[in-house]
Amino acid sequence: MKLLSVQDAARILSLSPWTVRAYVRVGKLRPIRIGRLVRLEEQELERFVSKAKVFGCAENSGEEVNR
């Protein structure tokens, strides 16, 4: 089991650390907390990415996105 910092996870996912922290806060990513430290398992990132691939997003599916 390899534990990654928020910064490392953000780099791997091509997201900002703020976005990774927000995903942890709302439950999209399940962290391991060690005291005040937040760590993410590599398997959790794999789960997150595979779930995103299954559900996809409007930007990648060719649908119009209202912003």
PDB file of N, CA, C and O in Angstrom:
ATOM      1  N   MET A   1       0.847  -1.172   0.000  1.00  0.00           N
ATOM      2  CA  MET A   1       0.000   0.000   0.000  1.00  0.00           C
ATOM      3  C   MET A   1       0.894   1.237   0.000  1.00  0.00           C
ATOM      4  O   MET A   1       1.640   1.482   0.948  1.00  0.00           O
ATOM      5  N   LYS A   2       0.805   2.016  -1.086  1.00  0.00           N
ATOM      6  CA  LYS A   2       1.582   3.233  -1.175  1.00  0.00           C
ATOM      7  C   LYS A   2       0.672   4.424  -0.888  1.00  0.00           C
ATOM      8  O   LYS A   2      -0.375   4.582  -1.515  1.00  0.00           O
ATOM      9  N   LEU A   3       1.082   5.258   0.065  1.00  0.00           N
ATOM     10  CA  LEU A   3       0.306   6.440   0.421  1.00  0.00           C
ATOM     11  C   LEU A   3       0.894   7.668  -0.257  1.00  0.00           C
ATOM     12  O   LEU A   3       2.109   7.867  -0.278  1.00  0.00           O
ATOM     13  N   LEU A   4       0.009   8.486  -0.811  1.00  0.00           N
ATOM     14  CA  LEU A   4       0.422   9.684  -1.533  1.00  0.00           C
ATOM     15  C   LEU A   4      -0.085  10.928  -0.814  1.00  0.00           C
ATOM     16  O   LEU A   4      -1.163  10.922  -0.219  1.00  0.00           O
ATOM     17  N   SER A   5       0.700  11.981  -0.877  1.00  0.00           N
ATOM     18  CA  SER A   5       0.244  13.261  -0.338  1.00  0.00           C
ATOM     19  C   SER A   5      -0.789  13.862  -1.284  1.00  0.00           C
ATOM     20  O   SER A   5      -0.940  13.402  -2.416  1.00  0.00           O
ATOM     21  N   VAL A   6      -1.487  14.872  -0.829  1.00  0.00           N
ATOM     22  CA  VAL A   6      -2.451  15.568  -1.674  1.00  0.00           C
ATOM     23  C   VAL A   6      -1.750  16.142  -2.899  1.00  0.00           C
ATOM     24  O   VAL A   6      -2.287  16.083  -4.005  1.00  0.00           O
ATOM     25  N   GLN A   7      -0.561  16.693  -2.712  1.00  0.00           N
ATOM     26  CA  GLN A   7       0.189  17.274  -3.830  1.00  0.00           C
ATOM     27  C   GLN A   7       0.555  16.208  -4.861  1.00  0.00           C
ATOM     28  O   GLN A   7       0.426  16.431  -6.065  1.00  0.00           O
ATOM     29  N   ASP A   8       1.013  15.047  -4.385  1.00  0.00           N
ATOM     30  CA  ASP A   8       1.366  13.962  -5.304  1.00  0.00           C
ATOM     31  C   ASP A   8       0.130  13.455  -6.053  1.00  0.00           C
ATOM     32  O   ASP A   8       0.181  13.215  -7.259  1.00  0.00           O
ATOM     33  N   ALA A   9      -0.977  13.295  -5.326  1.00  0.00           N
ATOM     34  CA  ALA A   9      -2.219  12.844  -5.953  1.00  0.00           C
ATOM     35  C   ALA A   9      -2.686  13.857  -7.001  1.00  0.00           C
ATOM     36  O   ALA A   9      -3.135  13.474  -8.082  1.00  0.00           O
ATOM     37  N   ALA A  10      -2.581  15.142  -6.681  1.00  0.00           N
ATOM     38  CA  ALA A  10      -2.982  16.187  -7.624  1.00  0.00           C
ATOM     39  C   ALA A  10      -2.147  16.129  -8.891  1.00  0.00           C
ATOM     40  O   ALA A  10      -2.669  16.277  -9.996  1.00  0.00           O
ATOM     41  N   ARG A  11      -0.861  15.914  -8.731  1.00  0.00           N
ATOM     42  CA  ARG A  11       0.035  15.831  -9.889  1.00  0.00           C
ATOM     43  C   ARG A  11      -0.329  14.623 -10.762  1.00  0.00           C
ATOM     44  O   ARG A  11      -0.357  14.733 -11.988  1.00  0.00           O
ATOM     45  N   ILE A  12      -0.602  13.492 -10.146  1.00  0.00           N
ATOM     46  CA  ILE A  12      -0.955  12.281 -10.878  1.00  0.00           C
ATOM     47  C   ILE A  12      -2.281  12.458 -11.615  1.00  0.00           C
ATOM     48  O   ILE A  12      -2.422  12.012 -12.754  1.00  0.00           O
ATOM     49  N   LEU A  13      -3.255  13.111 -10.968  1.00  0.00           N
ATOM     50  CA  LEU A  13      -4.586  13.283 -11.555  1.00  0.00           C
ATOM     51  C   LEU A  13      -4.682  14.516 -12.456  1.00  0.00           C
ATOM     52  O   LEU A  13      -5.722  14.756 -13.070  1.00  0.00           O
ATOM     53  N   SER A  14      -3.616  15.287 -12.535  1.00  0.00           N
ATOM     54  CA  SER A  14      -3.612  16.546 -13.299  1.00  0.00           C
ATOM     55  C   SER A  14      -4.683  17.503 -12.788  1.00  0.00           C
ATOM     56  O   SER A  14      -5.405  18.132 -13.562  1.00  0.00           O
ATOM     57  N   LEU A  15      -4.763  17.593 -11.475  1.00  0.00           N
ATOM     58  CA  LEU A  15      -5.678  18.506 -10.807  1.00  0.00           C
ATOM     59  C   LEU A  15      -4.883  19.395  -9.871  1.00  0.00           C
ATOM     60  O   LEU A  15      -3.711  19.131  -9.603  1.00  0.00           O
ATOM     61  N   SER A  16      -5.513  20.443  -9.374  1.00  0.00           N
ATOM     62  CA  SER A  16      -4.845  21.268  -8.377  1.00  0.00           C
ATOM     63  C   SER A  16      -5.013  20.606  -7.005  1.00  0.00           C
ATOM     64  O   SER A  16      -5.975  19.868  -6.790  1.00  0.00           O
ATOM     65  N   PRO A  17      -4.091  20.863  -6.083  1.00  0.00           N
ATOM     66  CA  PRO A  17      -4.259  20.331  -4.721  1.00  0.00           C
ATOM     67  C   PRO A  17      -5.572  20.787  -4.083  1.00  0.00           C
ATOM     68  O   PRO A  17      -6.164  20.049  -3.295  1.00  0.00           O
ATOM     69  N   TRP A  18      -6.029  21.991  -4.414  1.00  0.00           N
ATOM     70  CA  TRP A  18      -7.308  22.501  -3.878  1.00  0.00           C
ATOM     71  C   TRP A  18      -8.464  21.617  -4.344  1.00  0.00           C
ATOM     72  O   TRP A  18      -9.374  21.323  -3.569  1.00  0.00           O
ATOM     73  N   THR A  19      -8.428  21.199  -5.593  1.00  0.00           N
ATOM     74  CA  THR A  19      -9.493  20.343  -6.128  1.00  0.00           C
ATOM     75  C   THR A  19      -9.465  18.982  -5.448  1.00  0.00           C
ATOM     76  O   THR A  19     -10.516  18.442  -5.102  1.00  0.00           O
ATOM     77  N   VAL A  20      -8.280  18.425  -5.254  1.00  0.00           N
ATOM     78  CA  VAL A  20      -8.172  17.130  -4.571  1.00  0.00           C
ATOM     79  C   VAL A  20      -8.725  17.256  -3.156  1.00  0.00           C
ATOM     80  O   VAL A  20      -9.467  16.382  -2.709  1.00  0.00           O
ATOM     81  N   ARG A  21      -8.379  18.327  -2.444  1.00  0.00           N
ATOM     82  CA  ARG A  21      -8.909  18.522  -1.083  1.00  0.00           C
ATOM     83  C   ARG A  21     -10.433  18.657  -1.102  1.00  0.00           C
ATOM     84  O   ARG A  21     -11.115  18.139  -0.218  1.00  0.00           O
ATOM     85  N   ALA A  22     -10.962  19.351  -2.107  1.00  0.00           N
ATOM     86  CA  ALA A  22     -12.419  19.498  -2.221  1.00  0.00           C
ATOM     87  C   ALA A  22     -13.074  18.142  -2.467  1.00  0.00           C
ATOM     88  O   ALA A  22     -14.125  17.856  -1.895  1.00  0.00           O
ATOM     89  N   TYR A  23     -12.468  17.301  -3.312  1.00  0.00           N
ATOM     90  CA  TYR A  23     -12.999  15.964  -3.575  1.00  0.00           C
ATOM     91  C   TYR A  23     -12.962  15.111  -2.310  1.00  0.00           C
ATOM     92  O   TYR A  23     -13.863  14.302  -2.088  1.00  0.00           O
ATOM     93  N   VAL A  24     -11.945  15.278  -1.488  1.00  0.00           N
ATOM     94  CA  VAL A  24     -11.880  14.566  -0.202  1.00  0.00           C
ATOM     95  C   VAL A  24     -13.020  15.060   0.689  1.00  0.00           C
ATOM     96  O   VAL A  24     -13.709  14.261   1.324  1.00  0.00           O
ATOM     97  N   ARG A  25     -13.212  16.369   0.734  1.00  0.00           N
ATOM     98  CA  ARG A  25     -14.225  16.959   1.604  1.00  0.00           C
ATOM     99  C   ARG A  25     -15.639  16.473   1.248  1.00  0.00           C
ATOM    100  O   ARG A  25     -16.443  16.209   2.143  1.00  0.00           O
ATOM    101  N   VAL A  26     -15.945  16.354  -0.041  1.00  0.00           N
ATOM    102  CA  VAL A  26     -17.300  15.947  -0.444  1.00  0.00           C
ATOM    103  C   VAL A  26     -17.444  14.432  -0.599  1.00  0.00           C
ATOM    104  O   VAL A  26     -18.541  13.940  -0.869  1.00  0.00           O
ATOM    105  N   GLY A  27     -16.351  13.693  -0.433  1.00  0.00           N
ATOM    106  CA  GLY A  27     -16.430  12.239  -0.453  1.00  0.00           C
ATOM    107  C   GLY A  27     -16.145  11.585  -1.795  1.00  0.00           C
ATOM    108  O   GLY A  27     -16.314  10.374  -1.929  1.00  0.00           O
ATOM    109  N   LYS A  28     -15.717  12.351  -2.790  1.00  0.00           N
ATOM    110  CA  LYS A  28     -15.365  11.743  -4.077  1.00  0.00           C
ATOM    111  C   LYS A  28     -14.078  10.942  -3.980  1.00  0.00           C
ATOM    112  O   LYS A  28     -13.902   9.959  -4.699  1.00  0.00           O
ATOM    113  N   LEU A  29     -13.186  11.351  -3.106  1.00  0.00           N
ATOM    114  CA  LEU A  29     -11.952  10.612  -2.807  1.00  0.00           C
ATOM    115  C   LEU A  29     -11.966  10.256  -1.326  1.00  0.00           C
ATOM    116  O   LEU A  29     -12.281  11.093  -0.481  1.00  0.00           O
ATOM    117  N   ARG A  30     -11.622   9.004  -1.017  1.00  0.00           N
ATOM    118  CA  ARG A  30     -11.605   8.541   0.371  1.00  0.00           C
ATOM    119  C   ARG A  30     -10.161   8.539   0.878  1.00  0.00           C
ATOM    120  O   ARG A  30      -9.337   7.755   0.408  1.00  0.00           O
ATOM    121  N   PRO A  31      -9.861   9.407   1.827  1.00  0.00           N
ATOM    122  CA  PRO A  31      -8.489   9.523   2.312  1.00  0.00           C
ATOM    123  C   PRO A  31      -8.206   8.609   3.498  1.00  0.00           C
ATOM    124  O   PRO A  31      -9.104   8.013   4.093  1.00  0.00           O
ATOM    125  N   ILE A  32      -6.945   8.528   3.807  1.00  0.00           N
ATOM    126  CA  ILE A  32      -6.490   7.947   5.068  1.00  0.00           C
ATOM    127  C   ILE A  32      -5.952   9.134   5.865  1.00  0.00           C
ATOM    128  O   ILE A  32      -5.080   9.866   5.396  1.00  0.00           O
ATOM    129  N   ARG A  33      -6.469   9.310   7.047  1.00  0.00           N
ATOM    130  CA  ARG A  33      -6.026  10.434   7.884  1.00  0.00           C
ATOM    131  C   ARG A  33      -5.088   9.904   8.965  1.00  0.00           C
ATOM    132  O   ARG A  33      -5.395   8.948   9.677  1.00  0.00           O
ATOM    133  N   ILE A  34      -3.948  10.552   9.058  1.00  0.00           N
ATOM    134  CA  ILE A  34      -2.958  10.222  10.074  1.00  0.00           C
ATOM    135  C   ILE A  34      -2.761  11.512  10.872  1.00  0.00           C
ATOM    136  O   ILE A  34      -1.995  12.396  10.486  1.00  0.00           O
ATOM    137  N   GLY A  35      -3.470  11.589  11.987  1.00  0.00           N
ATOM    138  CA  GLY A  35      -3.487  12.859  12.705  1.00  0.00           C
ATOM    139  C   GLY A  35      -4.146  13.897  11.811  1.00  0.00           C
ATOM    140  O   GLY A  35      -5.285  13.717  11.380  1.00  0.00           O
ATOM    141  N   ARG A  36      -3.433  14.981  11.532  1.00  0.00           N
ATOM    142  CA  ARG A  36      -3.952  16.020  10.647  1.00  0.00           C
ATOM    143  C   ARG A  36      -3.537  15.811   9.190  1.00  0.00           C
ATOM    144  O   ARG A  36      -3.991  16.527   8.298  1.00  0.00           O
ATOM    145  N   LEU A  37      -2.676  14.830   8.961  1.00  0.00           N
ATOM    146  CA  LEU A  37      -2.219  14.562   7.597  1.00  0.00           C
ATOM    147  C   LEU A  37      -3.282  13.813   6.804  1.00  0.00           C
ATOM    148  O   LEU A  37      -3.971  12.941   7.333  1.00  0.00           O
ATOM    149  N   VAL A  38      -3.401  14.159   5.549  1.00  0.00           N
ATOM    150  CA  VAL A  38      -4.317  13.467   4.643  1.00  0.00           C
ATOM    151  C   VAL A  38      -3.471  12.757   3.601  1.00  0.00           C
ATOM    152  O   VAL A  38      -2.643  13.377   2.934  1.00  0.00           O
ATOM    153  N   ARG A  39      -3.684  11.457   3.465  1.00  0.00           N
ATOM    154  CA  ARG A  39      -2.970  10.668   2.477  1.00  0.00           C
ATOM    155  C   ARG A  39      -3.983   9.884   1.656  1.00  0.00           C
ATOM    156  O   ARG A  39      -5.066   9.548   2.135  1.00  0.00           O
ATOM    157  N   LEU A  40      -3.616   9.600   0.426  1.00  0.00           N
ATOM    158  CA  LEU A  40      -4.485   8.839  -0.464  1.00  0.00           C
ATOM    159  C   LEU A  40      -3.731   7.619  -0.972  1.00  0.00           C
ATOM    160  O   LEU A  40      -2.566   7.713  -1.359  1.00  0.00           O
ATOM    161  N   GLU A  41      -4.404   6.478  -0.966  1.00  0.00           N
ATOM    162  CA  GLU A  41      -3.793   5.260  -1.498  1.00  0.00           C
ATOM    163  C   GLU A  41      -3.819   5.307  -3.020  1.00  0.00           C
ATOM    164  O   GLU A  41      -4.730   5.882  -3.617  1.00  0.00           O
ATOM    165  N   GLU A  42      -2.818   4.702  -3.639  1.00  0.00           N
ATOM    166  CA  GLU A  42      -2.791   4.617  -5.097  1.00  0.00           C
ATOM    167  C   GLU A  42      -4.057   3.930  -5.620  1.00  0.00           C
ATOM    168  O   GLU A  42      -4.604   4.332  -6.647  1.00  0.00           O
ATOM    169  N   GLN A  43      -4.515   2.907  -4.920  1.00  0.00           N
ATOM    170  CA  GLN A  43      -5.720   2.191  -5.344  1.00  0.00           C
ATOM    171  C   GLN A  43      -6.942   3.098  -5.328  1.00  0.00           C
ATOM    172  O   GLN A  43      -7.849   2.933  -6.144  1.00  0.00           O
ATOM    173  N   GLU A  44      -6.971   4.058  -4.402  1.00  0.00           N
ATOM    174  CA  GLU A  44      -8.089   5.005  -4.348  1.00  0.00           C
ATOM    175  C   GLU A  44      -8.093   5.902  -5.584  1.00  0.00           C
ATOM    176  O   GLU A  44      -9.155   6.218  -6.120  1.00  0.00           O
ATOM    177  N   LEU A  45      -6.911   6.311  -6.033  1.00  0.00           N
ATOM    178  CA  LEU A  45      -6.834   7.117  -7.247  1.00  0.00           C
ATOM    179  C   LEU A  45      -7.284   6.300  -8.449  1.00  0.00           C
ATOM    180  O   LEU A  45      -7.975   6.817  -9.327  1.00  0.00           O
ATOM    181  N   GLU A  46      -6.897   5.023  -8.495  1.00  0.00           N
ATOM    182  CA  GLU A  46      -7.325   4.145  -9.585  1.00  0.00           C
ATOM    183  C   GLU A  46      -8.841   3.981  -9.579  1.00  0.00           C
ATOM    184  O   GLU A  46      -9.471   4.003 -10.637  1.00  0.00           O
ATOM    185  N   ARG A  47      -9.429   3.818  -8.400  1.00  0.00           N
ATOM    186  CA  ARG A  47     -10.889   3.708  -8.273  1.00  0.00           C
ATOM    187  C   ARG A  47     -11.558   4.977  -8.777  1.00  0.00           C
ATOM    188  O   ARG A  47     -12.536   4.915  -9.522  1.00  0.00           O
ATOM    189  N   PHE A  48     -11.035   6.120  -8.376  1.00  0.00           N
ATOM    190  CA  PHE A  48     -11.584   7.407  -8.773  1.00  0.00           C
ATOM    191  C   PHE A  48     -11.547   7.577 -10.292  1.00  0.00           C
ATOM    192  O   PHE A  48     -12.533   8.001 -10.895  1.00  0.00           O
ATOM    193  N   VAL A  49     -10.419   7.250 -10.906  1.00  0.00           N
ATOM    194  CA  VAL A  49     -10.267   7.399 -12.357  1.00  0.00           C
ATOM    195  C   VAL A  49     -11.185   6.421 -13.091  1.00  0.00           C
ATOM    196  O   VAL A  49     -11.828   6.800 -14.071  1.00  0.00           O
ATOM    197  N   SER A  50     -11.256   5.180 -12.635  1.00  0.00           N
ATOM    198  CA  SER A  50     -12.114   4.203 -13.324  1.00  0.00           C
ATOM    199  C   SER A  50     -13.578   4.592 -13.185  1.00  0.00           C
ATOM    200  O   SER A  50     -14.353   4.396 -14.121  1.00  0.00           O
ATOM    201  N   LYS A  51     -13.973   5.137 -12.049  1.00  0.00           N
ATOM    202  CA  LYS A  51     -15.348   5.595 -11.856  1.00  0.00           C
ATOM    203  C   LYS A  51     -15.632   6.768 -12.792  1.00  0.00           C
ATOM    204  O   LYS A  51     -16.717   6.852 -13.366  1.00  0.00           O
ATOM    205  N   ALA A  52     -14.681   7.658 -12.948  1.00  0.00           N
ATOM    206  CA  ALA A  52     -14.850   8.801 -13.846  1.00  0.00           C
ATOM    207  C   ALA A  52     -14.978   8.324 -15.294  1.00  0.00           C
ATOM    208  O   ALA A  52     -15.740   8.901 -16.070  1.00  0.00           O
ATOM    209  N   LYS A  53     -14.242   7.283 -15.659  1.00  0.00           N
ATOM    210  CA  LYS A  53     -14.330   6.744 -17.022  1.00  0.00           C
ATOM    211  C   LYS A  53     -15.688   6.119 -17.278  1.00  0.00           C
ATOM    212  O   LYS A  53     -16.229   6.234 -18.377  1.00  0.00           O
ATOM    213  N   VAL A  54     -16.244   5.454 -16.266  1.00  0.00           N
ATOM    214  CA  VAL A  54     -17.539   4.797 -16.413  1.00  0.00           C
ATOM    215  C   VAL A  54     -18.644   5.836 -16.584  1.00  0.00           C
ATOM    216  O   VAL A  54     -19.495   5.704 -17.463  1.00  0.00           O
ATOM    217  N   PHE A  55     -18.627   6.867 -15.741  1.00  0.00           N
ATOM    218  CA  PHE A  55     -19.670   7.880 -15.790  1.00  0.00           C
ATOM    219  C   PHE A  55     -19.398   8.934 -16.852  1.00  0.00           C
ATOM    220  O   PHE A  55     -20.328   9.561 -17.359  1.00  0.00           O
ATOM    221  N   GLY A  56     -18.122   9.134 -17.191  1.00  0.00           N
ATOM    222  CA  GLY A  56     -17.752  10.135 -18.186  1.00  0.00           C
ATOM    223  C   GLY A  56     -18.156  11.526 -17.737  1.00  0.00           C
ATOM    224  O   GLY A  56     -18.587  11.725 -16.601  1.00  0.00           O
ATOM    225  N   CYS A  57     -18.016  12.467 -18.622  1.00  0.00           N
ATOM    226  CA  CYS A  57     -18.474  13.818 -18.333  1.00  0.00           C
ATOM    227  C   CYS A  57     -18.926  14.448 -19.634  1.00  0.00           C
ATOM    228  O   CYS A  57     -18.528  14.012 -20.714  1.00  0.00           O
ATOM    229  N   ALA A  58     -19.756  15.471 -19.533  1.00  0.00           N
ATOM    230  CA  ALA A  58     -20.351  16.098 -20.711  1.00  0.00           C
ATOM    231  C   ALA A  58     -19.283  16.676 -21.628  1.00  0.00           C
ATOM    232  O   ALA A  58     -19.445  16.658 -22.849  1.00  0.00           O
ATOM    233  N   GLU A  59     -18.201  17.185 -21.063  1.00  0.00           N
ATOM    234  CA  GLU A  59     -17.159  17.788 -21.882  1.00  0.00           C
ATOM    235  C   GLU A  59     -16.524  16.761 -22.816  1.00  0.00           C
ATOM    236  O   GLU A  59     -16.168  17.087 -23.949  1.00  0.00           O
ATOM    237  N   ASN A  60     -16.383  15.535 -22.351  1.00  0.00           N
ATOM    238  CA  ASN A  60     -15.727  14.505 -23.154  1.00  0.00           C
ATOM    239  C   ASN A  60     -16.696  13.727 -24.037  1.00  0.00           C
ATOM    240  O   ASN A  60     -16.258  12.989 -24.920  1.00  0.00           O
ATOM    241  N   SER A  61     -18.006  13.875 -23.821  1.00  0.00           N
ATOM    242  CA  SER A  61     -18.955  13.080 -24.574  1.00  0.00           C
ATOM    243  C   SER A  61     -19.508  13.799 -25.788  1.00  0.00           C
ATOM    244  O   SER A  61     -20.299  13.225 -26.536  1.00  0.00           O
ATOM    245  N   GLY A  62     -19.108  15.047 -25.999  1.00  0.00           N
ATOM    246  CA  GLY A  62     -19.592  15.791 -27.132  1.00  0.00           C
ATOM    247  C   GLY A  62     -20.886  16.546 -26.857  1.00  0.00           C
ATOM    248  O   GLY A  62     -21.382  17.263 -27.726  1.00  0.00           O
ATOM    249  N   GLU A  63     -21.445  16.390 -25.639  1.00  0.00           N
ATOM    250  CA  GLU A  63     -22.656  17.128 -25.290  1.00  0.00           C
ATOM    251  C   GLU A  63     -22.299  18.565 -24.979  1.00  0.00           C
ATOM    252  O   GLU A  63     -21.181  18.874 -24.567  1.00  0.00           O
ATOM    253  N   GLU A  64     -23.271  19.435 -25.184  1.00  0.00           N
ATOM    254  CA  GLU A  64     -23.040  20.844 -24.880  1.00  0.00           C
ATOM    255  C   GLU A  64     -23.095  21.039 -23.374  1.00  0.00           C
ATOM    256  O   GLU A  64     -23.930  20.445 -22.692  1.00  0.00           O
ATOM    257  N   VAL A  65     -22.215  21.863 -22.867  1.00  0.00           N
ATOM    258  CA  VAL A  65     -22.160  22.147 -21.437  1.00  0.00           C
ATOM    259  C   VAL A  65     -22.625  23.578 -21.222  1.00  0.00           C
ATOM    260  O   VAL A  65     -22.078  24.509 -21.813  1.00  0.00           O
ATOM    261  N   ASN A  66     -23.634  23.754 -20.376  1.00  0.00           N
ATOM    262  CA  ASN A  66     -24.108  25.108 -20.040  1.00  0.00           C
ATOM    263  C   ASN A  66     -23.255  25.651 -18.921  1.00  0.00           C
ATOM    264  O   ASN A  66     -23.168  25.041 -17.856  1.00  0.00           O
ATOM    265  N   ARG A  67     -22.630  26.773 -19.139  1.00  0.00           N
ATOM    266  CA  ARG A  67     -21.780  27.391 -18.106  1.00  0.00           C
ATOM    267  C   ARG A  67     -22.263  28.765 -17.800  1.00  0.00           C
ATOM    268  O   ARG A  67     -21.682  29.450 -16.958  1.00  0.00           O
TER     269      ARG A  67
END
